[in-house]
């Protein structure tokens, strides 16, 4: 059954065309993930489909009587209402049934009206509506129902709007970044909710695990065209790669044919027959195909990292609290070179406050935070870039200099750097306030990285970034030789780049967990280590976690050895790729003289490093089996 038909819609802003004559349908039961690069029209198309914004051409047609809900990135809520009052002003069948029932109760003598109201309560399952909304608000950490909307944070408002969407029990839901401002526990709950509910979804999200586990179709807006993939995120990645390979083959054929036809055109006499005119028309079509280009310039993240000394950052008996909220309680930790820490925990347990202690923007109540002399911190905060009125994109980078230093003494201009961050020459002269949310985040990331930090701190870096930029950022972070501390609700991102976790459990308790997020979830759900109910709510101690690690991975490695083992695995993958690239160069290019000697030395050095690291990896692997 078709719910929505999108027919020949187009959108342009002045001379900039986002998309033209796009058509597709949304059918009952589909759970569609909508993906595209930042700034290419994701939110614009979603706003057109939800009729929040008009299209330049075409129309959007909804099936008559269908119940629809929309969760935008910035919900519009009445600031003077409380959380509970906001729920009771929602467009909800249960609320309408309750209202009808309460009116019928005033006139019990009207048996027919009372029976109709009673039946409607049954149909809407409204008898336990209070339980329903309190359960959902509890899952979304909105327990204080008397708080006014105007006193809520942006994240709390988004969660309240999400609760209203879920309680309205729509047939079709549109969601714009639904996992932003949710902690990991909330995301997993929402994921399970959508996976089991018979509900039709169309959503924009950068959360790749969410796409993988919820969606049964991925729709991509690429180069102004729509492509549909009938499967989850993994299926989409596989089929997209096949599509791009096929397109590259077709382009190569078109270029070859174009050269042939161009030669024919040059040899044609001035007096042409009807038959040759037909071939001339075909020539211009071939020329158009041959000159097609993919705007696939990727973000190149190349920095000249400051030298990292032996002393990094040390926490000695650090305590910090705000009234009754305890962030740390006599916390001890010494950061090591190349440390890659993921920081997780429920909202409100003090993760961002911990980062402020780490950067020195806040001082501890007691204890010491000692920072090494060579440490240069790059801090990517949730607040993002500070927009100055009338400031252009190029001006933001020029504040750091007209030329930016790179590795090996090289430098590039501010404009060239912005091009590497996907801001073309025209975009560089746009006003910052006109950029999309994702484009602002990308610009902010650029300003953090060009300061050449050796200790990167990232607070929710993945929010509003497109998947293409995320993949490049992940590749950069895997190669980043400095220290890294990341707060993120993006499970895919965390799994890929961190070695161990600081788990904030509240009341100043921080667990150091040796593994990534998936390891932690496996531990949490493992029947072997199922935590017994503890009356005083004392959390599991480190000995329990270490014993779990031994049971699960059959390892006798120390914590540092486990980190080294994980790091070597990553480095070996990278070295094997480098070796393969050089071997391919030898097969394709004819190196001579000094170039041949240099390439041979480079290949030999990589081969020796691989052998050395494989020996150490085998030592650690054998120790794991002991």
C-alpha positions as CSV (number, residue, x, y, z in Angstrom):
1,X,0.0,0.0,0.0
2,X,1.4,3.4,-1.1
3,X,1.5,6.0,1.7
4,X,3.3,8.9,-0.1
5,X,4.1,9.7,-3.7
6,X,6.8,12.2,-4.4
7,X,6.4,13.4,-8.0
8,X,9.0,15.3,-10.0
9,X,10.1,17.6,-7.1
10,X,13.0,20.0,-7.6
11,X,14.8,22.5,-5.3
12,X,17.4,25.2,-6.1
13,X,18.7,28.2,-4.2
14,X,19.5,30.8,-6.8
15,X,21.9,29.3,-9.3
16,X,22.7,26.3,-7.0
17,X,20.5,23.3,-7.9
18,X,20.2,20.6,-5.2
19,X,18.1,18.2,-7.2
20,X,15.7,18.2,-10.2
21,X,12.6,16.1,-11.1
22,X,13.0,13.5,-8.3
23,X,10.2,10.9,-8.0
24,X,9.8,8.0,-5.6
25,X,7.2,6.5,-3.3
26,X,7.0,5.4,0.4
27,X,5.0,2.2,0.9
28,X,3.6,0.6,4.1
29,X,6.1,-1.4,6.1
30,X,9.2,0.3,4.6
31,X,11.9,1.5,7.0
32,X,13.9,3.8,4.8
33,X,17.3,5.3,5.8
34,X,18.0,8.4,3.7
35,X,21.7,9.2,3.2
36,X,23.6,11.9,1.4
37,X,26.6,14.2,1.8
38,X,26.1,17.4,3.9
39,X,24.9,20.3,1.9
40,X,23.5,18.3,-1.0
41,X,19.8,18.6,0.0
42,X,19.0,15.9,2.6
43,X,17.1,18.1,4.9
44,X,15.6,20.2,2.0
45,X,14.1,17.0,0.5
46,X,12.8,15.9,3.9
47,X,11.2,19.3,4.5
48,X,9.5,19.1,1.0
49,X,8.2,15.6,1.7
50,X,6.8,16.6,5.1
51,X,5.4,19.8,3.5
52,X,7.4,22.0,5.9
53,X,8.9,23.7,2.8
54,X,7.6,24.1,-0.8
55,X,9.3,22.5,-3.8
56,X,10.2,24.5,-6.9
57,X,8.4,21.9,-9.1
58,X,6.3,18.8,-8.7
59,X,4.1,17.7,-5.8
60,X,3.9,15.4,-2.8
61,X,0.7,13.3,-2.5
62,X,-0.3,11.5,0.8
63,X,-2.8,8.6,1.0
64,X,-6.0,10.0,2.4
65,X,-6.5,9.5,6.2
66,X,-3.0,8.3,6.9
67,X,-1.6,9.4,10.4
68,X,1.8,11.0,10.0
69,X,4.3,12.3,12.6
70,X,7.5,14.3,12.0
71,X,10.5,14.7,14.3
72,X,12.6,17.7,13.1
73,X,16.2,18.5,14.3
74,X,14.9,21.6,16.1
75,X,11.4,20.8,17.5
76,X,8.9,23.7,18.0
77,X,7.5,23.3,21.5
78,X,5.6,25.7,23.7
79,X,8.2,27.0,26.2
80,X,5.5,27.8,28.9
81,X,4.2,24.3,29.2
82,X,5.5,21.6,31.5
83,X,6.7,18.2,30.2
84,X,3.4,16.5,31.1
85,X,1.3,19.4,29.7
86,X,3.3,19.1,26.4
87,X,2.3,15.4,26.3
88,X,-1.3,16.2,26.8
89,X,-1.4,18.8,24.0
90,X,-0.1,16.2,21.5
91,X,-2.0,14.9,18.5
92,X,-2.9,11.6,20.1
93,X,-5.8,9.2,19.6
94,X,-5.6,8.1,23.2
95,X,-6.0,11.7,24.5
96,X,-9.0,12.2,22.2
97,X,-10.5,9.0,23.5
98,X,-9.9,10.1,27.1
99,X,-11.4,13.5,26.4
100,X,-14.5,11.9,24.9
101,X,-14.8,9.4,27.9
102,X,-14.5,12.2,30.4
103,X,-17.3,14.1,28.7
104,X,-19.5,11.0,28.6
105,X,-18.9,10.5,32.4
106,X,-20.6,13.9,32.9
107,X,-23.8,12.5,31.4
108,X,-24.1,8.8,32.4
109,X,-27.8,8.8,31.5
110,X,-26.8,8.9,27.8
111,X,-26.0,5.2,27.6
112,X,-25.3,5.3,23.8
113,X,-22.7,8.1,24.1
114,X,-21.1,6.4,27.1
115,X,-20.8,3.1,25.3
116,X,-19.3,4.8,22.3
117,X,-16.7,6.5,24.5
118,X,-16.0,3.2,26.3
119,X,-15.4,1.4,23.0
120,X,-13.1,4.1,21.7
121,X,-11.0,3.8,24.9
122,X,-10.6,0.1,24.1
123,X,-9.7,0.8,20.5
124,X,-7.1,3.4,21.4
125,X,-5.8,1.3,24.3
126,X,-6.2,4.5,26.3
127,X,-6.9,2.9,29.7
128,X,-3.2,2.7,30.5
129,X,-2.1,5.8,28.7
130,X,-0.6,7.3,31.8
131,X,1.6,4.2,32.2
132,X,2.6,4.4,28.6
133,X,3.7,7.9,28.5
134,X,5.5,7.7,31.9
135,X,7.4,4.6,30.7
136,X,8.5,6.3,27.5
137,X,9.5,9.5,29.3
138,X,11.4,7.4,31.8
139,X,13.3,5.6,29.0
140,X,14.2,9.1,27.6
141,X,15.3,10.3,31.0
142,X,12.6,12.9,31.4
143,X,11.3,11.8,34.9
144,X,10.5,15.3,36.3
145,X,7.2,16.0,34.6
146,X,6.7,19.4,36.2
147,X,9.8,21.0,34.5
148,X,8.8,23.7,32.0
149,X,10.0,23.4,28.4
150,X,11.9,26.7,28.6
151,X,14.1,25.2,31.3
152,X,15.1,22.2,29.3
153,X,18.3,21.7,27.3
154,X,18.2,21.3,23.5
155,X,18.7,17.6,24.0
156,X,15.9,17.3,26.5
157,X,13.5,19.1,24.1
158,X,14.4,16.8,21.3
159,X,13.7,13.8,23.5
160,X,10.3,15.3,24.6
161,X,9.4,15.8,20.9
162,X,10.4,12.2,20.2
163,X,8.2,11.0,23.1
164,X,5.2,12.9,21.6
165,X,5.9,11.3,18.2
166,X,6.0,7.7,19.7
167,X,2.9,8.3,21.8
168,X,0.9,9.5,18.8
169,X,1.1,6.0,17.3
170,X,1.5,7.2,13.7
171,X,1.4,4.9,10.7
172,X,4.2,6.9,9.0
173,X,7.1,8.6,10.8
174,X,9.7,11.1,9.4
175,X,12.8,11.5,11.6
176,X,15.7,13.9,11.2
177,X,18.7,12.7,13.2
178,X,16.6,10.9,15.9
179,X,19.7,9.6,17.8
180,X,21.3,13.0,18.3
181,X,21.1,13.9,22.1
182,X,20.4,10.3,23.1
183,X,22.8,8.4,25.2
184,X,23.8,4.8,24.2
185,X,21.2,3.2,26.4
186,X,18.4,5.3,24.8
187,X,19.6,4.7,21.3
188,X,19.5,0.9,21.8
189,X,16.1,1.1,23.3
190,X,14.8,3.2,20.4
191,X,16.5,0.8,17.9
192,X,14.6,-2.1,19.5
193,X,11.4,-0.2,19.5
194,X,11.5,0.6,15.8
195,X,12.8,-2.8,14.8
196,X,9.8,-4.6,16.4
197,X,7.0,-2.0,15.8
198,X,4.8,-2.3,12.7
199,X,5.6,1.3,11.6
200,X,6.7,2.9,8.4
201,X,9.8,5.0,8.7
202,X,11.7,7.6,6.6
203,X,14.7,9.0,8.4
204,X,17.9,10.8,8.1
205,X,20.6,9.5,10.5
206,X,24.4,9.2,10.5
207,X,24.2,6.3,13.0
208,X,25.4,3.4,10.9
209,X,24.5,0.7,13.5
210,X,21.0,2.2,13.6
211,X,20.7,2.1,9.8
212,X,22.0,-1.5,9.9
213,X,19.6,-2.8,12.6
214,X,16.4,-0.8,11.8
215,X,16.2,-0.1,8.1
216,X,15.1,-2.5,5.3
217,X,16.0,0.0,2.6
218,X,18.6,2.7,2.0
219,X,17.8,5.6,-0.3
220,X,20.8,7.7,-1.4
221,X,20.8,11.2,-2.9
222,X,24.0,11.3,-5.0
223,X,24.9,13.9,-7.6
224,X,21.3,15.1,-7.6
225,X,19.9,11.6,-8.3
226,X,18.1,9.1,-6.1
227,X,19.4,5.5,-5.8
228,X,17.4,2.9,-3.9
229,X,19.0,-0.2,-2.2
230,X,16.5,-2.9,-0.9
231,X,18.5,-3.9,2.2
232,X,20.2,-2.7,5.3
233,X,23.4,-0.5,5.5
234,X,25.8,-3.4,4.8
235,X,23.9,-4.3,1.7
236,X,23.9,-0.6,0.6
237,X,27.7,-0.4,1.0
238,X,28.2,-3.5,-1.1
239,X,25.8,-2.5,-3.9
240,X,26.9,1.1,-4.0
241,X,30.5,0.0,-4.6
242,X,29.2,-2.2,-7.5
243,X,27.3,0.8,-8.9
244,X,30.3,3.1,-8.8
245,X,32.5,0.4,-10.4
246,X,29.9,0.0,-13.2
247,X,29.7,3.8,-13.7
248,X,33.5,4.1,-13.9
249,X,33.5,1.4,-16.6
250,X,30.8,3.1,-18.5
251,X,32.6,6.4,-18.3
252,X,35.8,4.8,-19.6
253,X,33.9,3.4,-22.5
254,X,32.3,6.8,-23.2
255,X,35.7,8.5,-23.2
256,X,37.1,6.0,-25.6
257,X,34.1,6.4,-28.0
258,X,34.3,10.2,-27.7
259,X,37.8,10.2,-28.9
260,X,36.8,8.0,-31.9
261,X,33.8,10.2,-32.7
262,X,35.8,13.4,-32.2
263,X,38.3,12.2,-34.9
264,X,35.4,11.5,-37.2
265,X,33.9,15.0,-36.6
266,X,37.2,16.6,-37.5
267,X,37.4,14.7,-40.8
268,X,33.8,15.4,-41.9
269,X,33.4,17.6,-45.0
270,X,31.4,20.7,-44.7
271,X,28.5,19.4,-46.8
272,X,26.9,16.8,-44.6
273,X,24.2,14.2,-45.4
274,X,21.1,13.5,-43.3
275,X,22.8,10.4,-42.0
276,X,25.9,12.3,-40.8
277,X,23.7,14.9,-39.1
278,X,22.2,12.0,-37.0
279,X,25.7,10.9,-36.1
280,X,26.6,14.5,-35.1
281,X,23.6,14.6,-32.7
282,X,24.8,11.4,-31.2
283,X,28.3,12.9,-30.9
284,X,27.1,15.6,-28.5
285,X,25.3,13.0,-26.3
286,X,28.5,11.0,-26.2
287,X,30.5,14.1,-25.4
288,X,28.1,14.9,-22.5
289,X,28.6,11.3,-21.0
290,X,32.4,11.4,-21.5
291,X,32.7,14.7,-19.6
292,X,30.6,13.6,-16.6
293,X,32.6,13.9,-13.3
294,X,31.8,12.7,-9.9
295,X,32.3,15.3,-7.2
296,X,34.0,12.8,-5.0
297,X,36.9,14.9,-3.6
298,X,37.4,13.5,-0.2
299,X,38.4,15.4,2.9
300,X,42.2,15.2,3.3
301,X,43.2,15.5,6.9
302,X,47.0,16.0,7.1
303,X,48.5,17.8,10.0
304,X,52.0,18.5,11.4
305,X,51.5,17.1,14.9
306,X,53.6,18.7,17.6
307,X,56.2,16.4,19.2
308,X,54.8,14.4,22.1
309,X,57.0,14.2,25.2
310,X,57.2,11.4,27.8
311,X,54.8,13.1,30.2
312,X,51.2,13.4,28.9
313,X,48.4,14.1,31.3
314,X,48.1,12.7,34.9
315,X,45.2,12.7,37.3
316,X,46.2,12.4,41.0
317,X,43.3,11.8,43.4
318,X,41.1,14.2,41.5
319,X,37.6,14.9,42.9
320,X,35.0,17.2,41.3
321,X,31.3,17.7,42.0
322,X,28.5,20.2,41.5
323,X,26.2,20.2,44.5
324,X,24.9,16.6,44.6
325,X,26.3,15.6,41.2
326,X,29.7,13.9,41.8
327,X,31.8,13.8,38.6
328,X,35.0,12.1,40.0
329,X,35.9,10.9,43.4
330,X,39.7,10.6,44.0
331,X,40.3,9.5,40.4
332,X,43.8,8.4,39.5
333,X,45.0,7.9,35.9
334,X,48.2,8.4,33.9
335,X,47.7,8.8,30.1
336,X,50.2,7.0,27.9
337,X,51.5,7.8,24.4
338,X,49.1,6.8,21.7
339,X,46.2,6.3,24.2
340,X,42.8,6.0,22.5
341,X,40.0,6.3,25.1
342,X,36.3,6.2,24.5
343,X,34.1,7.8,27.1
344,X,30.6,6.5,27.6
345,X,27.8,6.8,30.2
346,X,24.3,8.0,30.6
347,X,23.5,11.7,30.1
348,X,24.2,13.7,33.2
349,X,27.0,11.5,34.6
350,X,29.6,14.1,33.9
351,X,31.3,13.1,30.7
352,X,31.7,16.7,29.3
353,X,32.7,18.0,32.8
354,X,35.5,15.4,32.8
355,X,36.7,16.7,29.5
356,X,36.8,20.2,31.0
357,X,39.0,18.9,33.8
358,X,41.2,17.2,31.1
359,X,41.6,20.5,29.2
360,X,42.1,22.6,32.3
361,X,39.0,24.8,31.6
362,X,37.7,23.7,35.0
363,X,39.7,23.0,38.1
364,X,39.2,20.0,40.5
365,X,37.8,20.5,44.0
366,X,40.8,18.4,45.2
367,X,43.7,16.6,43.8
368,X,45.9,17.5,40.8
369,X,45.7,17.4,37.0
370,X,49.3,17.6,35.6
371,X,49.8,18.3,31.9
372,X,53.1,17.7,30.2
373,X,55.0,20.6,28.7
374,X,54.8,19.3,25.1
375,X,51.1,18.7,25.2
376,X,49.0,20.7,22.7
377,X,45.3,20.0,23.1
378,X,42.8,20.2,20.2
379,X,39.3,20.4,21.7
380,X,36.2,19.8,19.5
381,X,33.3,20.7,21.7
382,X,29.5,20.2,21.2
383,X,29.0,24.0,21.1
384,X,30.6,24.0,17.6
385,X,32.0,27.0,15.8
386,X,31.2,30.6,17.0
387,X,29.4,32.3,14.2
388,X,30.4,35.9,13.7
389,X,27.9,38.1,11.9
390,X,29.0,38.8,8.3
391,X,32.0,36.4,8.5
392,X,32.7,34.3,5.4
393,X,34.0,30.7,5.4
394,X,37.5,31.8,4.1
395,X,37.8,34.4,6.9
396,X,37.4,31.7,9.6
397,X,40.5,29.9,8.3
398,X,42.5,33.1,7.6
399,X,42.3,33.9,11.3
400,X,44.9,31.1,11.7
401,X,47.0,32.5,8.8
402,X,46.9,32.8,5.0
403,X,49.2,29.8,4.8
404,X,48.8,26.6,6.9
405,X,51.9,24.4,7.7
406,X,51.7,20.7,6.9
407,X,54.1,17.8,7.3
408,X,57.7,17.9,6.0
409,X,57.9,21.7,5.9
410,X,55.2,22.0,3.3
411,X,52.3,24.5,3.4
412,X,49.1,25.3,1.7
413,X,46.9,28.3,1.4
414,X,43.7,28.8,3.4
415,X,41.7,28.4,0.2
416,X,43.4,25.1,-0.7
417,X,42.8,23.7,2.8
418,X,39.1,24.5,2.6
419,X,38.9,22.7,-0.8
420,X,40.3,19.6,0.9
421,X,37.5,20.0,3.4
422,X,34.9,20.0,0.6
423,X,34.4,23.8,0.5
424,X,34.8,24.8,-3.2
425,X,35.9,28.3,-4.2
426,X,32.4,29.6,-4.4
427,X,31.4,28.1,-1.1
428,X,34.4,29.6,0.6
429,X,32.9,33.1,0.1
430,X,29.5,32.1,1.6
431,X,28.6,33.5,4.9
432,X,29.1,31.0,7.8
433,X,25.5,31.5,9.0
434,X,24.2,30.2,5.7
435,X,26.0,26.8,6.0
436,X,24.1,23.7,6.9
437,X,24.6,22.2,10.4
438,X,26.9,19.5,9.0
439,X,28.9,22.0,7.0
440,X,29.5,24.1,10.1
441,X,30.7,21.0,12.0
442,X,33.1,20.2,9.1
443,X,34.4,23.8,9.2
444,X,34.8,23.6,12.9
445,X,36.7,20.3,12.7
446,X,39.0,22.0,10.2
447,X,39.8,24.8,12.7
448,X,40.6,22.3,15.4
449,X,42.9,20.1,13.3
450,X,44.9,22.9,11.6
451,X,46.3,23.9,15.0
452,X,48.4,20.7,15.0
453,X,47.3,19.2,18.3
454,X,49.0,16.1,19.7
455,X,46.2,15.3,22.2
456,X,42.8,15.4,20.5
457,X,39.6,15.6,22.6
458,X,36.4,15.1,20.7
459,X,33.0,15.7,22.3
460,X,30.2,14.2,20.1
461,X,32.2,14.8,16.8
462,X,29.8,12.7,14.7
463,X,26.6,14.7,15.3
464,X,25.5,16.2,11.9
465,X,28.4,14.9,9.9
466,X,27.6,13.0,6.8
467,X,28.7,9.3,6.5
468,X,31.3,10.2,3.8
469,X,33.0,12.7,6.2
470,X,32.7,10.3,9.1
471,X,34.6,7.6,7.1
472,X,37.4,10.0,6.3
473,X,37.6,11.2,9.9
474,X,37.8,7.6,11.1
475,X,40.6,6.9,8.7
476,X,42.5,10.0,9.9
477,X,42.0,9.1,13.6
478,X,43.2,5.5,13.1
479,X,46.5,7.0,11.7
480,X,46.7,9.8,14.3
481,X,49.9,9.2,16.3
482,X,48.9,11.3,19.3
483,X,46.5,10.7,22.2
484,X,42.8,10.6,21.7
485,X,39.8,11.0,24.1
486,X,36.3,10.7,22.5
487,X,32.8,11.2,23.9
488,X,30.4,9.8,21.4
489,X,27.0,8.0,21.1
490,X,28.0,6.7,17.7
491,X,28.7,3.0,18.4
492,X,30.2,2.3,15.0
493,X,32.6,5.2,15.3
494,X,33.7,4.1,18.9
495,X,34.2,0.5,17.9
496,X,36.5,1.5,15.0
497,X,38.8,3.9,16.8
498,X,39.1,3.3,20.6
499,X,41.2,0.7,22.5
500,X,39.4,1.0,25.9
501,X,36.6,2.8,27.6
502,X,36.0,5.0,30.6
503,X,32.5,4.0,31.7
504,X,30.8,6.8,33.7
505,X,28.4,5.0,36.0
506,X,27.4,8.0,38.1
507,X,28.2,9.0,41.7
508,X,31.8,9.6,40.7
509,X,32.5,6.0,39.7
510,X,34.5,5.6,36.5
511,X,35.2,2.1,35.3
512,X,38.2,1.4,33.0
513,X,37.0,-1.2,30.6
514,X,39.6,-3.0,28.3
515,X,37.9,-3.1,25.0
516,X,35.6,-1.2,22.6
517,X,31.9,-0.6,22.9
518,X,30.8,-3.9,21.4
519,X,33.1,-5.7,23.8
520,X,31.4,-3.8,26.6
521,X,27.9,-4.7,25.5
522,X,28.9,-8.3,25.1
523,X,30.2,-8.2,28.7
524,X,27.0,-6.5,29.9
525,X,24.7,-9.1,28.3
526,X,27.0,-12.1,29.0
527,X,25.1,-14.8,31.1
528,X,28.4,-15.9,32.6
529,X,28.9,-12.5,34.2
530,X,25.2,-11.5,34.8
531,X,25.4,-9.2,37.8
532,X,23.6,-10.4,40.8
533,X,21.2,-7.8,42.3
534,X,23.2,-5.7,44.8
535,X,21.1,-4.1,47.4
536,X,23.3,-1.1,48.0
537,X,23.7,-0.5,44.2
538,X,27.4,-0.9,44.4
539,X,28.8,-1.3,40.9
540,X,30.9,-4.2,39.6
541,X,34.5,-3.7,40.7
542,X,37.5,-3.9,38.4
543,X,38.4,-7.4,39.5
544,X,35.0,-8.6,38.2
545,X,35.6,-6.9,34.8
546,X,39.1,-8.3,34.5
547,X,37.9,-11.8,35.3
548,X,35.2,-11.4,32.6
549,X,37.8,-10.4,30.1
550,X,39.8,-13.6,30.9
551,X,36.7,-15.7,30.6
552,X,35.5,-14.1,27.3
553,X,38.8,-13.8,25.5
554,X,40.8,-16.6,27.3
555,X,43.6,-14.1,27.8
556,X,46.2,-13.7,30.5
557,X,47.5,-10.4,28.9
558,X,47.8,-7.3,31.1
559,X,45.7,-4.3,30.3
560,X,48.7,-2.6,28.5
561,X,49.5,-5.8,26.6
562,X,45.9,-6.1,25.5
563,X,46.0,-2.5,24.2
564,X,49.3,-3.2,22.4
565,X,47.8,-6.4,20.9
566,X,44.9,-4.4,19.5
567,X,47.2,-1.6,18.3
568,X,49.5,-4.0,16.4
569,X,46.4,-5.6,14.6
570,X,45.5,-2.1,13.3
571,X,49.0,-1.2,12.3
572,X,49.5,-4.5,10.5
573,X,46.4,-3.9,8.4
574,X,47.7,-0.4,7.5
575,X,51.2,-1.7,6.6
576,X,49.8,-4.5,4.4
577,X,47.9,-1.9,2.4
578,X,51.0,0.2,2.0
579,X,53.0,-2.8,0.9
580,X,50.3,-3.8,-1.6
581,X,50.2,-0.2,-3.0
582,X,54.0,-0.2,-3.6
583,X,53.9,-3.6,-5.2
584,X,51.1,-2.4,-7.6
585,X,53.3,0.6,-8.4
586,X,56.1,-1.7,-9.4
587,X,53.7,-3.6,-11.7
588,X,52.3,-0.5,-13.4
589,X,55.2,2.1,-13.5
590,X,58.7,1.7,-14.9
591,X,60.9,3.0,-12.1
592,X,64.5,3.8,-13.0
593,X,67.7,5.0,-11.3
594,X,67.2,6.7,-7.9
595,X,63.4,6.3,-8.0
596,X,63.8,2.5,-8.3
597,X,66.3,2.5,-5.4
598,X,64.1,4.6,-3.2
599,X,60.9,2.6,-3.8
600,X,62.9,-0.7,-3.2
601,X,64.2,0.7,0.1
602,X,60.6,1.8,1.1
603,X,59.2,-1.7,0.3
604,X,62.0,-3.4,2.2
605,X,61.5,-1.1,5.3
606,X,57.7,-1.9,5.3
607,X,58.4,-5.6,4.9
608,X,60.9,-5.6,7.8
609,X,58.4,-3.6,10.0
610,X,55.6,-6.1,9.2
611,X,57.8,-9.1,10.2
612,X,58.9,-7.3,13.4
613,X,55.3,-6.5,14.4
614,X,54.1,-10.0,13.4
615,X,56.7,-11.5,15.8
616,X,55.4,-9.4,18.7
617,X,51.8,-10.1,17.7
618,X,52.5,-13.9,17.8
619,X,54.2,-13.6,21.2
620,X,51.1,-11.8,22.6
621,X,48.8,-14.3,20.9
622,X,50.6,-17.3,22.4
623,X,50.4,-15.6,25.8
624,X,46.6,-15.3,25.4
625,X,46.4,-19.1,25.0
626,X,48.3,-19.8,28.2
